[in-house]
Amino acid sequence: KGDNLKSVKYLMLVFSFVSSVAFADLLTLKAGAVVKSGVNIATGATASVNGKTYELTTVGSGLRNKVVVFNIPVYIAQVMVSDPARYVKTADGALSSLDNQKQVAIRLTFLRDVPAATVSTSFQDALDANKVAAKDGDMVNFMTVVNKGGDAKNTASLTIFLTKNDDGTETLAYENASTSGAATTVIQGSKDLTHKIMSIWLGTVSEDSGLVALKTELSK
């Protein structure tokens, strides 16, 4: 009986981490008139998660470069929110204004192949700059999903969608379209999950000049 109880508790822990895996596209984009580095900047999108749909509006986009000896283009980022009227489009106000959003998404369309380990490291460096602890339970779950999600491939997109629930928790859906038959992985998180994740792009930036430039462009 003791072993059976342990097995049940383990399964409950697994299901609390990954609540569902779906094979439908996470975002259905609404094409716009602007193109950056060959990527169409959507005017918005419809998110589909766990049988529910959410309407989003694009409020910012920009190019992420990695500076080695010269600028190497990495991805085009598009930020989308559920209530654009309450989004503050400034470098200092954008992140905190997400507290007024029920749903937020960021879509990264890659301009080159990037290994999963490199994606994970870049995210962690940005989280460190924002003093989000690596041992934070939400971040442990998030990084596990990122690493298991596989490499980012040229022309493919990585999408993160966040929604706030009535009970105060927050839900994150992660999709890496680089993987053949890619699934959307959904995890449950605590309050402020959206703030912590989006601080990667809208919070305090590290000394990475490419990320500094992206944040500036997202605020225009």
MDTraj code that builds the backbone (N, CA, C; nanometers):
import mdtraj as md
import numpy as np

residues = "LYS GLY ASP ASN LEU LYS SER VAL LYS TYR LEU MET LEU VAL PHE SER PHE VAL SER SER VAL ALA PHE ALA ASP LEU LEU THR LEU LYS ALA GLY ALA VAL VAL LYS SER GLY VAL ASN ILE ALA THR GLY ALA THR ALA SER VAL ASN GLY LYS THR TYR GLU LEU THR THR VAL GLY SER GLY LEU ARG ASN LYS VAL VAL VAL PHE ASN ILE PRO VAL TYR ILE ALA GLN VAL MET VAL SER ASP PRO ALA ARG TYR VAL LYS THR ALA ASP GLY ALA LEU SER SER LEU ASP ASN GLN LYS GLN VAL ALA ILE ARG LEU THR PHE LEU ARG ASP VAL PRO ALA ALA THR VAL SER THR SER PHE GLN ASP ALA LEU ASP ALA ASN LYS VAL ALA ALA LYS ASP GLY ASP MET VAL ASN PHE MET THR VAL VAL ASN LYS GLY GLY ASP ALA LYS ASN THR ALA SER LEU THR ILE PHE LEU THR LYS ASN ASP ASP GLY THR GLU THR LEU ALA TYR GLU ASN ALA SER THR SER GLY ALA ALA THR THR VAL ILE GLN GLY SER LYS ASP LEU THR HIS LYS ILE MET SER ILE TRP LEU GLY THR VAL SER GLU ASP SER GLY LEU VAL ALA LEU LYS THR GLU LEU SER LYS".split()
xyz = np.array([
    [0.0829, -0.1208, 0.0000],
    [0.0000, 0.0000, 0.0000],
    [0.0860, 0.1253, 0.0000],
    [0.1967, 0.1193, 0.0766],
    [0.2848, 0.2351, 0.0834],
    [0.3429, 0.2697, -0.0508],
    [0.3857, 0.1657, -0.1269],
    [0.4421, 0.1894, -0.2602],
    [0.3369, 0.2441, -0.3551],
    [0.2137, 0.1918, -0.3438],
    [0.1060, 0.2406, -0.4305],
    [0.0759, 0.3865, -0.4039],
    [0.0774, 0.4250, -0.2750],
    [0.0498, 0.5630, -0.2373],
    [0.1575, 0.6547, -0.2930],
    [0.2829, 0.6108, -0.2871],
    [0.3921, 0.6905, -0.3414],
    [0.3762, 0.7088, -0.4912],
    [0.3311, 0.6026, -0.5606],
    [0.3118, 0.6109, -0.7056],
    [0.2027, 0.7100, -0.7410],
    [0.0947, 0.7083, -0.6626],
    [-0.0151, 0.8020, -0.6860],
    [0.0312, 0.9449, -0.6649],
    [0.1047, 0.9688, -0.5579],
    [0.1552, 1.1035, -0.5295],
    [0.2492, 1.1509, -0.6396],
    [0.3318, 1.0585, -0.6927],
    [0.4235, 1.0959, -0.8002],
    [0.3458, 1.1358, -0.9252],
    [0.2427, 1.0567, -0.9599],
    [0.1622, 1.0887, -1.0777],
    [0.0916, 1.2218, -1.0622],
    [0.0420, 1.2510, -0.9396],
    [-0.0241, 1.3794, -0.9143],
    [0.0740, 1.4941, -0.9332],
    [0.1995, 1.4755, -0.8922],
    [0.3021, 1.5784, -0.9080],
    [0.3310, 1.6028, -1.0550],
    [0.3402, 1.4936, -1.1323],
    [0.3658, 1.5064, -1.2756],
    [0.2540, 1.5836, -1.3430],
    [0.1280, 1.5491, -1.3109],
    [0.0149, 1.6142, -1.3762],
    [-0.0024, 1.7578, -1.3316],
    [0.0469, 1.7925, -1.2120],
    [0.0396, 1.9327, -1.1693],
    [0.1434, 2.0161, -1.2429],
    [0.2514, 1.9503, -1.2895],
    [0.3557, 2.0212, -1.3644],
    [0.3140, 2.0387, -1.5103],
    [0.2822, 1.9297, -1.5763],
    [0.2375, 1.9364, -1.7152],
    [0.0900, 1.8991, -1.7183],
    [0.0043, 1.9994, -1.7314],
    [-0.1384, 1.9738, -1.7213],
    [-0.1951, 1.9168, -1.8493],
    [-0.1345, 1.9482, -1.9626],
    [-0.1859, 1.8934, -2.0876],
    [-0.0850, 1.9128, -2.1990],
    [-0.0980, 1.8299, -2.2999],
    [-0.0175, 1.8420, -2.4205],
    [-0.1128, 1.8346, -2.5391],
    [-0.1118, 1.9372, -2.6230],
    [-0.2028, 1.9417, -2.7373],
    [-0.1240, 1.9597, -2.8658],
    [-0.1831, 1.9200, -2.9772],
    [-0.1127, 1.9251, -3.1044],
    [-0.1709, 2.0286, -3.2007],
    [-0.2577, 2.1159, -3.1535],
    [-0.3095, 2.2248, -3.2370],
    [-0.2152, 2.3444, -3.2263],
    [-0.2147, 2.4305, -3.3298],
    [-0.1309, 2.5497, -3.3248],
    [-0.1726, 2.6376, -3.2076],
    [-0.0747, 2.6852, -3.1345],
    [-0.1035, 2.7683, -3.0178],
    [-0.1594, 2.9042, -3.0589],
    [-0.1002, 2.9658, -3.1610],
    [-0.1471, 3.0962, -3.2098],
    [-0.1860, 3.0890, -3.3570],
    [-0.3002, 3.1472, -3.3894],
    [-0.3382, 3.1691, -3.5280],
    [-0.3207, 3.3174, -3.5553],
    [-0.2205, 3.3509, -3.6370],
    [-0.1824, 3.4906, -3.6568],
    [-0.2730, 3.5625, -3.7559],
    [-0.2844, 3.6949, -3.7354],
    [-0.3557, 3.7824, -3.8285],
    [-0.2492, 3.8666, -3.8986],
    [-0.2285, 3.8391, -4.0255],
    [-0.1183, 3.9005, -4.0993],
    [-0.1291, 4.0524, -4.1019],
    [-0.0140, 4.1172, -4.0911],
    [-0.0076, 4.2629, -4.0966],
    [0.0624, 4.3102, -4.2225],
    [0.0880, 4.4403, -4.2288],
    [0.1503, 4.4996, -4.3478],
    [0.3006, 4.5197, -4.3298],
    [0.3509, 4.5031, -4.2081],
    [0.4927, 4.5281, -4.1785],
    [0.5705, 4.3973, -4.1828],
    [0.6911, 4.4026, -4.2411],
    [0.7799, 4.2869, -4.2463],
    [0.9161, 4.3277, -4.1897],
    [0.9686, 4.2486, -4.0981],
    [1.1010, 4.2732, -4.0410],
    [1.1880, 4.1497, -4.0616],
    [1.2994, 4.1688, -4.1280],
    [1.3930, 4.0579, -4.1557],
    [1.3212, 3.9383, -4.2178],
    [1.2260, 3.9666, -4.3056],
    [1.1537, 3.8611, -4.3746],
    [1.0387, 3.8004, -4.2963],
    [1.0127, 3.8518, -4.1767],
    [0.9058, 3.7992, -4.0904],
    [0.7880, 3.8966, -4.0899],
    [0.6695, 3.8475, -4.1231],
    [0.5505, 3.9322, -4.1183],
    [0.5134, 3.9606, -3.9740],
    [0.4909, 4.0892, -3.9451],
    [0.4502, 4.1285, -3.8103],
    [0.2980, 4.1270, -3.8048],
    [0.2443, 4.0356, -3.7270],
    [0.0996, 4.0191, -3.7186],
    [0.0357, 4.1385, -3.6478],
    [-0.0883, 4.1669, -3.6828],
    [-0.1634, 4.2696, -3.6100],
    [-0.2171, 4.2126, -3.4792],
    [-0.2234, 4.0804, -3.4729],
    [-0.2730, 4.0136, -3.3533],
    [-0.2817, 3.8642, -3.3789],
    [-0.3504, 3.7933, -3.2891],
    [-0.3618, 3.6487, -3.3032],
    [-0.4762, 3.5967, -3.2173],
    [-0.5186, 3.4758, -3.2488],
    [-0.6127, 3.4033, -3.1640],
    [-0.5365, 3.2880, -3.1007],
    [-0.5324, 3.2848, -2.9676],
    [-0.4651, 3.1773, -2.8955],
    [-0.5661, 3.0683, -2.8630],
    [-0.5242, 2.9431, -2.8781],
    [-0.6094, 2.8282, -2.8466],
    [-0.5378, 2.7409, -2.7444],
    [-0.5955, 2.7338, -2.6229],
    [-0.5331, 2.6584, -2.5143],
    [-0.6416, 2.5852, -2.4351],
    [-0.6248, 2.4561, -2.4201],
    [-0.7169, 2.3753, -2.3391],
    [-0.8637, 2.3962, -2.3769],
    [-0.8892, 2.4054, -2.5071],
    [-1.0262, 2.4179, -2.5528],
    [-1.0845, 2.5575, -2.5463],
    [-1.0047, 2.6549, -2.5029],
    [-1.0505, 2.7934, -2.4951],
    [-0.9739, 2.8787, -2.5955],
    [-1.0365, 2.9871, -2.6419],
    [-0.9695, 3.0791, -2.7337],
    [-0.9612, 3.2178, -2.6726],
    [-0.8557, 3.2894, -2.7078],
    [-0.8306, 3.4230, -2.6544],
    [-0.7835, 3.5133, -2.7674],
    [-0.8353, 3.6349, -2.7719],
    [-0.7957, 3.7305, -2.8745],
    [-0.6824, 3.8201, -2.8232],
    [-0.5821, 3.8369, -2.9064],
    [-0.4642, 3.9147, -2.8691],
    [-0.4337, 4.0198, -2.9756],
    [-0.3731, 4.1304, -2.9320],
    [-0.3311, 4.2371, -3.0225],
    [-0.1803, 4.2575, -3.0087],
    [-0.1121, 4.2721, -3.1215],
    [0.0327, 4.2947, -3.1180],
    [0.0620, 4.4384, -3.0739],
    [0.1485, 4.4527, -2.9731],
    [0.1818, 4.5854, -2.9207],
    [0.3297, 4.6202, -2.9366],
    [0.4084, 4.5274, -2.9894],
    [0.5501, 4.5563, -3.0096],
    [0.6205, 4.4438, -3.0828],
    [0.7239, 4.4789, -3.1568],
    [0.8029, 4.3789, -3.2275],
    [0.9450, 4.4312, -3.2432],
    [1.0392, 4.3391, -3.2596],
    [1.1774, 4.3832, -3.2757],
    [1.2728, 4.2704, -3.3062],
    [1.3929, 4.3068, -3.3478],
    [1.4974, 4.2126, -3.3845],
    [1.5921, 4.1893, -3.2674],
    [1.6165, 4.0626, -3.2390],
    [1.7152, 4.0249, -3.1378],
    [1.8443, 3.9867, -3.2080],
    [1.9492, 4.0646, -3.1841],
    [2.0818, 4.0346, -3.2356],
    [2.1679, 3.9762, -3.1256],
    [2.2645, 3.8972, -3.1628],
    [2.3684, 3.8530, -3.0707],
    [2.4989, 3.9127, -3.1192],
    [2.5611, 3.9921, -3.0336],
    [2.6842, 4.0598, -3.0728],
    [2.8041, 3.9740, -3.0353],
    [2.8776, 3.9294, -3.1344],
    [3.0025, 3.8561, -3.1099],
    [3.1150, 3.9504, -3.1538],
    [3.1551, 3.9413, -3.2793],
    [3.2446, 4.0422, -3.3365],
    [3.1590, 4.1451, -3.4089],
    [3.0497, 4.0956, -3.4664],
    [2.9530, 4.1820, -3.5345],
    [2.8137, 4.1311, -3.4987],
    [2.7110, 4.2034, -3.5395],
    [2.5736, 4.1646, -3.5065],
    [2.5308, 4.0406, -3.5840],
    [2.4825, 3.9414, -3.5125],
    [2.4275, 3.8208, -3.5730],
    [2.2780, 3.8179, -3.5430],
    [2.1910, 3.8259, -3.6453],
    [2.0466, 3.8227, -3.6202],
    [2.0028, 3.6871, -3.5664],
    [1.9241, 3.6876, -3.4600],
    [1.8822, 3.5620, -3.3947],
    [1.7332, 3.5358, -3.4142],
    [1.6489, 3.6322, -3.3767],
    [1.5051, 3.6126, -3.3959],
    [1.4320, 3.7453, -3.3996],
    [1.3091, 3.7406, -3.4503],
    [1.2168, 3.8526, -3.4436],
    [1.1156, 3.8214, -3.3333],
    [1.1008, 3.9125, -3.2390],
    [1.0058, 3.8953, -3.1290],
    [0.8805, 3.9777, -3.1549],
    [0.7650, 3.9200, -3.1215],
    [0.6378, 3.9918, -3.1285],
    [0.5661, 3.9742, -2.9949],
    [0.5306, 4.0858, -2.9321],
    [0.4601, 4.0838, -2.8043],
    [0.3130, 4.1134, -2.8286],
    [0.2257, 4.0321, -2.7679],
    [0.0816, 4.0479, -2.7849],
    [0.0117, 4.0476, -2.6494],
    [-0.0950, 4.1256, -2.6379],
    [-0.1697, 4.1348, -2.5121],
    [-0.3203, 4.1318, -2.5396],
    [-0.3974, 4.1063, -2.4327],
    [-0.5427, 4.0979, -2.4465],
    [-0.6109, 4.2341, -2.4424],
    [-0.5461, 4.3327, -2.3785],
    [-0.6074, 4.4657, -2.3631],
    [-0.5045, 4.5731, -2.3987],
    [-0.4880, 4.6026, -2.5276],
    [-0.3825, 4.6958, -2.5708],
    [-0.3979, 4.8360, -2.5130],
    [-0.5194, 4.8763, -2.4806],
    [-0.5415, 5.0102, -2.4260],
    [-0.4757, 5.0272, -2.2899],
    [-0.4520, 4.9177, -2.2206],
    [-0.3936, 4.9248, -2.0858],
    [-0.2445, 4.8883, -2.0854],
    [-0.1897, 4.8685, -2.2040],
    [-0.0470, 4.8385, -2.2150],
    [0.0312, 4.9688, -2.2264],
    [0.1355, 4.9823, -2.1461],
    [0.2178, 5.1039, -2.1462],
    [0.3411, 5.0777, -2.2319],
    [0.3470, 5.1455, -2.3448],
    [0.4538, 5.1187, -2.4425],
    [0.5743, 5.2083, -2.4184],
    [0.6378, 5.1891, -2.3022],
    [0.7628, 5.2583, -2.2702],
    [0.8574, 5.1570, -2.2074],
    [0.9870, 5.1855, -2.2137],
    [1.0859, 5.0931, -2.1586],
    [1.0659, 5.0713, -2.0092],
    [1.0236, 5.1756, -1.9381],
    [1.0069, 5.1662, -1.7926],
    [0.8690, 5.1151, -1.7514],
    [0.7685, 5.1334, -1.8378],
    [0.6325, 5.1005, -1.7966],
    [0.5738, 4.9730, -1.8522],
    [0.6361, 4.9158, -1.9554],
    [0.5768, 4.8005, -2.0244],
    [0.5574, 4.6800, -1.9320],
    [0.6621, 4.6410, -1.8609],
    [0.6543, 4.5199, -1.7796],
    [0.5482, 4.5316, -1.6697],
    [0.5497, 4.6411, -1.5962],
    [0.4533, 4.6566, -1.4866],
    [0.3102, 4.6659, -1.5388],
    [0.2923, 4.7172, -1.6611],
    [0.1567, 4.7281, -1.7163],
    [0.0975, 4.5915, -1.7510],
    [0.1801, 4.4884, -1.7563],
    [0.1279, 4.3545, -1.7818],
    [0.0442, 4.3040, -1.6647],
    [0.0577, 4.3699, -1.5483],
    [-0.0265, 4.3345, -1.4339],
    [-0.1736, 4.3583, -1.4664],
    [-0.2005, 4.4451, -1.5650],
    [-0.3381, 4.4773, -1.6036],
    [-0.3887, 4.3910, -1.7192],
    [-0.3077, 4.2948, -1.7623],
    [-0.3452, 4.2095, -1.8750],
    [-0.3881, 4.0710, -1.8254],
    [-0.4938, 4.0188, -1.8843],
    [-0.5371, 3.8826, -1.8517],
    [-0.4553, 3.7794, -1.9296],
    [-0.4198, 3.8149, -2.0535],
    [-0.3418, 3.7241, -2.1368],
    [-0.2278, 3.7998, -2.2055],
    [-0.1147, 3.7332, -2.2166],
    [0.0044, 3.7891, -2.2800],
    [0.0715, 3.6779, -2.3608],
    [0.1276, 3.7132, -2.4746],
    [0.2033, 3.6150, -2.5527],
    [0.3268, 3.6804, -2.6112],
    [0.4301, 3.6006, -2.6311],
    [0.5461, 3.6458, -2.7070],
    [0.5818, 3.5352, -2.8054],
    [0.6035, 3.5753, -2.9288],
    [0.6368, 3.4813, -3.0370],
    [0.7749, 3.5162, -3.0907],
    [0.8643, 3.4197, -3.0912],
    [1.0007, 3.4382, -3.1392],
    [1.0177, 3.3584, -3.2682],
    [1.0366, 3.4275, -3.3787],
    [1.0587, 3.3612, -3.5074],
    [1.2077, 3.3663, -3.5371],
    [1.2706, 3.2502, -3.5428],
    [1.4161, 3.2439, -3.5494],
    [1.4695, 3.2636, -3.6904],
    [1.5833, 3.3317, -3.6962],
    [1.6493, 3.3636, -3.8228],
    [1.7730, 3.2776, -3.8447],
    [1.7941, 3.1831, -3.7545],
    [1.9052, 3.0892, -3.7627],
    [1.8766, 2.9738, -3.6658],
    [1.9489, 2.8650, -3.6792],
    [1.9343, 2.7533, -3.5858],
    [2.0006, 2.7897, -3.4521],
    [1.9310, 2.7602, -3.3420],
    [1.9862, 2.7862, -3.2093],
    [1.9594, 2.6636, -3.1211],
    [2.0633, 2.6044, -3.0624],
    [2.0444, 2.4865, -2.9772],
    [1.9576, 2.5188, -2.8550],
    [1.8844, 2.4199, -2.8082],
    [1.7976, 2.4388, -2.6921],
    [1.8768, 2.4879, -2.5709],
    [1.9974, 2.4367, -2.5537],
    [2.0798, 2.4776, -2.4394],
    [2.1137, 2.6259, -2.4455],
    [2.1358, 2.6779, -2.5666],
    [2.1668, 2.8197, -2.5829],
    [2.0437, 2.9057, -2.5554],
    [1.9272, 2.8610, -2.6029],
    [1.8026, 2.9316, -2.5743],
    [1.7810, 2.9380, -2.4233],
    [1.7977, 2.8241, -2.3570],
    [1.7782, 2.8159, -2.2123],
    [1.8752, 2.9072, -2.1370],
    [2.0005, 2.9067, -2.1785],
    [2.1016, 2.9902, -2.1126],
    [2.0711, 3.1383, -2.1284],
    [2.0278, 3.1783, -2.2481],
    [1.9966, 3.3199, -2.2713],
    [1.8780, 3.3635, -2.1849],
    [1.7783, 3.2752, -2.1718],
    [1.6644, 3.3054, -2.0854],
    [1.7099, 3.3194, -1.9403],
    [1.7942, 3.2251, -1.8956],
    [1.8380, 3.2270, -1.7561],
    [1.9224, 3.3505, -1.7253],
    [2.0074, 3.3901, -1.8197],
    [2.0880, 3.5112, -1.7992],
    [1.9983, 3.6327, -1.7781],
    [1.8906, 3.6409, -1.8573],
    [1.7973, 3.7535, -1.8444],
    [1.7211, 3.7461, -1.7128],
    [1.6836, 3.6263, -1.6711],
    [1.6146, 3.6096, -1.5426],
    [1.7066, 3.6465, -1.4268],
    [1.8337, 3.6090, -1.4386],
    [1.9318, 3.6456, -1.3351],
    [1.9423, 3.7972, -1.3226],
    [1.9401, 3.8671, -1.4365],
    [1.9498, 4.0134, -1.4349],
    [1.8296, 4.0761, -1.3653],
    [1.7175, 4.0019, -1.3647],
    [1.5961, 4.0510, -1.2999],
    [1.5759, 3.9914, -1.1606],
    [1.6819, 3.9241, -1.1118],
    [1.6815, 3.8660, -0.9766],
    [1.5687, 3.7652, -0.9556],
    [1.5396, 3.6909, -1.0622],
    [1.4450, 3.5793, -1.0524],
    [1.5277, 3.4538, -1.0280],
    [1.5123, 3.3944, -0.9116],
    [1.5981, 3.2838, -0.8698],
    [1.5833, 3.1624, -0.9597],
    [1.6949, 3.0995, -0.9916],
    [1.6935, 2.9789, -1.0746],
    [1.6182, 2.8657, -1.0049],
    [1.6144, 2.8681, -0.8698],
    [1.5460, 2.7640, -0.7937],
    [1.3979, 2.7937, -0.7741],
    [1.3522, 2.9092, -0.8214],
    [1.2096, 2.9413, -0.8166],
    [1.1320, 2.8279, -0.8846],
    [1.0282, 2.7771, -0.8177],
    [0.9548, 2.6621, -0.8698],
    [0.8998, 2.6841, -1.0094],
    [0.8466, 2.8033, -1.0353],
    [0.7948, 2.8333, -1.1687],
    [0.9043, 2.8271, -1.2732],
    [1.0223, 2.8773, -1.2372],
    [1.1331, 2.8808, -1.3332],
    [1.1924, 2.7425, -1.3569],
    [1.1937, 2.6592, -1.2539],
    [1.2407, 2.5212, -1.2716],
    [1.1519, 2.4503, -1.3732],
    [1.0204, 2.4666, -1.3585],
    [0.9263, 2.4043, -1.4526],
    [0.9410, 2.4613, -1.5930],
    [0.9552, 2.5944, -1.6001],
    [0.9686, 2.6607, -1.7299],
    [1.0939, 2.6150, -1.8021],
    [1.2065, 2.6130, -1.7326],
    [1.3323, 2.5733, -1.7959],
    [1.3306, 2.4263, -1.8382],
    [1.2604, 2.3444, -1.7625],
    [1.2462, 2.2042, -1.8013],
    [1.1736, 2.1934, -1.9346],
    [1.0668, 2.2717, -1.9505],
    [0.9912, 2.2713, -2.0755],
    [1.0768, 2.3235, -2.1907],
    [1.1522, 2.4312, -2.1665],
    [1.2376, 2.4887, -2.2714],
    [1.3408, 2.3865, -2.3193],
    [1.4063, 2.3208, -2.2243],
    [1.5098, 2.2244, -2.2613],
    [1.4528, 2.1017, -2.3323],
    [1.3366, 2.0567, -2.2866],
    [1.2740, 1.9408, -2.3500],
    [1.2091, 1.9784, -2.4830],
    [1.1848, 2.1083, -2.5036],
    [1.1187, 2.1540, -2.6257],
    [1.2046, 2.1410, -2.7497],
    [1.3344, 2.1248, -2.7304],
    [1.4235, 2.1038, -2.8442],
    [1.4831, 2.2317, -2.8993],
    [1.5671, 2.2155, -3.0026],
    [1.6365, 2.3287, -3.0641],
    [1.5392, 2.4192, -3.1391],
    [1.5781, 2.5459, -3.1507],
    [1.5032, 2.6399, -3.2345],
    [1.5640, 2.6355, -3.3745],
    [1.4787, 2.6268, -3.4762],
    [1.5252, 2.6124, -3.6136],
    [1.4979, 2.7382, -3.6955],
    [1.5835, 2.7645, -3.7911],
    [1.5690, 2.8783, -3.8804],
    [1.4301, 2.8797, -3.9453],
    [1.3633, 2.9938, -3.9395],
    [1.2289, 3.0236, -3.9935],
    [1.1153, 2.9707, -3.9066],
    [1.1439, 2.8880, -3.8065],
    [1.0388, 2.8354, -3.7189],
    [1.0207, 2.9280, -3.5981],
    [0.9099, 2.9087, -3.5270],
    [0.8771, 2.9989, -3.4164],
    [0.8633, 2.9259, -3.2839],
    [0.9017, 2.9965, -3.1792],
    [0.8825, 2.9519, -3.0414],
    [0.7812, 3.0486, -2.9798],
    [0.6748, 2.9956, -2.9214],
    [0.5680, 3.0796, -2.8683],
    [0.5445, 3.0514, -2.7212],
    [0.5304, 3.1581, -2.6440],
    [0.4954, 3.1481, -2.5023],
    [0.3667, 3.2275, -2.4807],
    [0.2654, 3.1611, -2.4283],
    [0.1369, 3.2250, -2.4003],
    [0.1080, 3.2125, -2.2514],
    [0.0646, 3.3215, -2.1891],
    [0.0359, 3.3226, -2.0451],
    [-0.1036, 3.3774, -2.0206],
    [-0.1765, 3.3128, -1.9305],
    [-0.3093, 3.3616, -1.8935],
    [-0.3272, 3.3542, -1.7421],
    [-0.4019, 3.4493, -1.6891],
    [-0.4263, 3.4564, -1.5449],
    [-0.5615, 3.3949, -1.5131],
    [-0.5626, 3.3092, -1.4126],
    [-0.6827, 3.2352, -1.3759],
    [-0.7568, 3.3023, -1.2600],
    [-0.8838, 3.2704, -1.2465],
    [-0.9672, 3.3327, -1.1434],
    [-0.9209, 3.3007, -1.0019],
    [-0.8510, 3.1873, -0.9841],
    [-0.8065, 3.1484, -0.8492],
    [-0.6719, 3.2095, -0.8117],
    [-0.6190, 3.2989, -0.8977],
    [-0.4922, 3.3652, -0.8668],
    [-0.3707, 3.2969, -0.9257],
    [-0.3873, 3.1761, -0.9770],
    [-0.2758, 3.1085, -1.0419],
    [-0.2625, 3.1590, -1.1855],
    [-0.1554, 3.1203, -1.2508],
    [-0.1346, 3.1585, -1.3899],
    [-0.0929, 3.0353, -1.4697],
    [-0.1321, 3.0324, -1.5957],
    [-0.1049, 2.9184, -1.6827],
    [-0.0129, 2.9610, -1.7962],
    [0.0858, 2.8783, -1.8245],
    [0.1797, 2.9044, -1.9342],
    [0.1688, 2.7925, -2.0366],
    [0.1576, 2.8314, -2.1628],
    [0.1593, 2.7351, -2.2730],
    [0.2832, 2.7623, -2.3574],
    [0.3561, 2.6574, -2.3905],
    [0.4832, 2.6703, -2.4620],
    [0.4794, 2.5825, -2.5865],
    [0.5148, 2.6415, -2.6996],
    [0.5166, 2.5666, -2.8253],
    [0.6435, 2.5985, -2.9032],
    [0.7161, 2.4953, -2.9406],
    [0.8313, 2.5101, -3.0285],
    [0.7966, 2.4453, -3.1609],
    [0.7615, 2.5275, -3.2590],
    [0.7185, 2.4759, -3.3896],
    [0.8343, 2.4218, -3.4713],
    [0.9572, 2.4277, -3.4168],
    [1.0736, 2.3740, -3.4869],
    [1.0707, 2.2219, -3.4888],
    [1.0021, 2.1637, -3.3913],
    [1.0010, 2.0190, -3.3759],
    [0.8898, 1.9572, -3.4594],
    [0.9219, 1.8535, -3.5323],
    [0.8216, 1.7857, -3.6134],
    [0.7123, 1.7298, -3.5236],
    [0.5867, 1.7626, -3.5541],
    [0.4757, 1.7180, -3.4705],
    [0.4769, 1.7860, -3.3352],
    [0.5250, 1.9098, -3.3333],
    [0.5410, 1.9820, -3.2079],
    [0.4092, 1.9947, -3.1332],
    [0.4166, 1.9779, -3.0026],
    [0.2988, 1.9894, -2.9176],
    [0.3079, 2.1163, -2.8356],
    [0.1935, 2.1617, -2.7907],
    [0.1888, 2.2726, -2.6963],
    [0.1889, 2.2142, -2.5559],
    [0.2872, 2.2485, -2.4765],
    [0.2951, 2.2008, -2.3391],
    [0.2398, 2.3076, -2.2466],
    [0.1488, 2.2687, -2.1579],
    [0.0834, 2.3624, -2.0680],
    [0.1218, 2.3304, -1.9241],
    [0.1683, 2.4323, -1.8521],
    [0.2038, 2.4138, -1.7105],
    [0.1314, 2.5185, -1.6259],
    [0.1093, 2.4849, -1.5002],
    [0.0450, 2.5760, -1.4068],
    [0.1513, 2.6450, -1.3224],
    [0.1309, 2.7731, -1.2945],
    [0.2270, 2.8484, -1.2147],
    [0.1581, 2.9348, -1.1127],
    [0.2378, 3.0031, -1.0349],
    [0.1863, 3.0883, -0.9282],
    [0.1614, 3.2306, -0.9795],
    [0.1085, 3.3132, -0.8922],
    [0.0895, 3.4533, -0.9255],
    [0.2253, 3.5140, -0.9606],
    [0.2280, 3.6051, -1.0553],
    [0.3495, 3.6731, -1.1022],
    [0.4302, 3.5904, -1.2024],
    [0.3769, 3.4761, -1.2451],
    [0.4467, 3.3985, -1.3479],
    [0.4653, 3.4818, -1.4739],
    [0.3600, 3.5533, -1.5152],
    [0.3685, 3.6375, -1.6347],
    [0.4784, 3.7418, -1.6189],
    [0.4813, 3.8072, -1.5050],
    [0.5805, 3.9116, -1.4793],
    [0.7220, 3.8540, -1.4875],
    [0.7421, 3.7386, -1.4257],
    [0.8754, 3.6787, -1.4247],
    [0.9208, 3.6394, -1.5650],
    [0.8334, 3.5745, -1.6402],
    [0.8712, 3.5307, -1.7749],
    [0.8970, 3.6500, -1.8669],
    [0.8079, 3.7467, -1.8645],
    [0.8207, 3.8602, -1.9567],
    [0.9327, 3.9560, -1.9178],
    [0.9856, 3.9423, -1.7960],
    [1.1009, 4.0250, -1.7579],
    [1.2224, 3.9917, -1.8439],
    [1.2227, 3.8744, -1.9063],
    [1.3322, 3.8362, -1.9964],
    [1.3497, 3.9412, -2.1056],
    [1.2363, 3.9936, -2.1569],
    [1.2401, 4.0893, -2.2678],
    [1.2076, 4.2332, -2.2264],
    [1.1272, 4.2502, -2.1233],
    [1.0795, 4.3837, -2.0877],
    [1.1318, 4.4352, -1.9546],
    [1.2068, 4.3533, -1.8836],
    [1.2571, 4.3933, -1.7527],
    [1.3959, 4.4539, -1.7589],
    [1.4710, 4.4376, -1.6516],
    [1.6088, 4.4843, -1.6465],
    [1.6925, 4.3987, -1.7402],
    [1.7596, 4.4611, -1.8338],
    [1.8376, 4.3834, -1.9301],
    [1.9823, 4.3719, -1.8833],
    [2.0441, 4.2606, -1.9210],
    [2.1839, 4.2393, -1.8860],
    [2.2717, 4.3284, -1.9735],
    [2.4003, 4.3040, -1.9726],
    [2.4920, 4.3848, -2.0528],
    [2.4932, 4.3416, -2.1992],
    [2.4036, 4.2495, -2.2350],
    [2.3918, 4.2033, -2.3728],
    [2.3316, 4.3159, -2.4563],
    [2.4136, 4.3797, -2.5402],
    [2.3660, 4.4948, -2.6169],
    [2.2555, 4.4580, -2.7154],
    [2.2546, 4.3320, -2.7625],
    [2.1499, 4.2882, -2.8522],
    [2.0145, 4.2867, -2.7844],
    [2.0109, 4.2452, -2.6570],
    [1.8869, 4.2437, -2.5802],
    [1.8444, 4.3853, -2.5428],
    [1.9411, 4.4713, -2.5165],
    [1.9114, 4.6122, -2.4872],
    [1.8425, 4.6760, -2.6073],
    [1.8953, 4.6497, -2.7264],
    [1.8380, 4.7067, -2.8485],
    [1.6984, 4.6519, -2.8745],
    [1.6776, 4.5233, -2.8452],
    [1.5458, 4.4629, -2.8648],
    [1.4433, 4.5281, -2.7728],
    [1.4774, 4.5467, -2.6456],
    [1.3851, 4.6092, -2.5525],
    [1.3473, 4.7486, -2.5987],
    [1.4450, 4.8225, -2.6488],
    [1.4183, 4.9581, -2.6993],
    [1.3228, 4.9537, -2.8165],
    [1.3446, 4.8578, -2.9085],
    [1.2592, 4.8474, -3.0259],
    [1.1180, 4.8036, -2.9887],
    [1.1051, 4.7158, -2.8887],
    [0.9728, 4.6705, -2.8451],
    [0.8910, 4.7834, -2.7844],
    [0.9603, 4.8875, -2.7369],
    [0.8927, 4.9983, -2.6701],
    [0.8530, 5.1105, -2.7649],
    [0.8887, 5.0975, -2.8936],
    [0.8584, 5.2035, -2.9900],
    [0.7121, 5.1971, -3.0349],
])
top = md.Topology()
chain = top.add_chain()
for i, resn in enumerate(residues, 1):
    res = top.add_residue(resn, chain, resSeq=i)
    for name in ("N", "CA", "C"):
        top.add_atom(name, md.element.get_by_symbol(name[0]), res)
traj = md.Trajectory(xyz[None], top)
